[in-house]
Amino acid sequence: MLRNGTGWCEMRVQTTIEIFDYWNRIRGAADAPLKSQVEPSAVPHLLQNLFILERRDGGDIGFRLAGTRICDLFGRDLRSERFSSLWANGQHTDIERTAMGVMDHAMPALFNATGYSTVGHQASFEIIMMPLRSPDGACDRLLGAIAPAAAASWLEIVPLEFLALDRSRLLPGKFAKAAPAELRPINKIVAGKSIHFGQVMRRMVSQLLSVEAR
């Protein structure tokens, strides 16, 4: 578990801890840093696990960049691919709404997910998404990381077929006194079912804003 200036964060994977710490350093007192502030040379050992998502003209969220380790996990180049395509059936819309919510509210989110291979292997992953601002002030990109929670030799050989979200929560960000807001857990494969994470996120953000306003 990580303790830093933004409060308690239930991060257990070194990659997500380090990139979240870097994001916090470059944003300073702002709720989100400018995308121009991200310097790959500052975190060279993390690059293979990092991604950048962007809000596209069609209204969806797609990969602008994806580290080699992430592309290897899925057995293909993910650049320009829709982010929601990595997730189980029934989660596509809500995953995309959640990513939109991270941008709209400038509040990072942490996910625990299970990855399923094409031959039935399973592995746990920790995923983080953090908002980035454009020069005009809009949050239209996300800096993130995908990293396995534990080493698994098959991950080097067999590609993942999809991710299934187990748990997600907002990180305190500028709400330094608030505990991480936990979203509703999900059962491990929920193919055919849609849990409304976008709605849950909006409700949790409203609650946090109410706390801040007091």
WOZICOR-V186167 format. One record per helix or strand. SS is the DSSP state (H for helix, E for strand). FROM is the first residue (numbers start at 0). LEN is the number of residues. Records with the same first field share a line. If there is no record, write none. Layout:
BEGIN
SS->FROM-LEN, FROM-LEN
END
This chain:
BEGIN
E->1-3, 6-3, 32-2, 49-6, 60-6, 81-1, 86-1, 108-9, 121-12, 138-10, 159-11, 180-2
H->13-14, 34-3, 39-10, 67-7, 82-4, 91-14, 152-4, 196-17
END
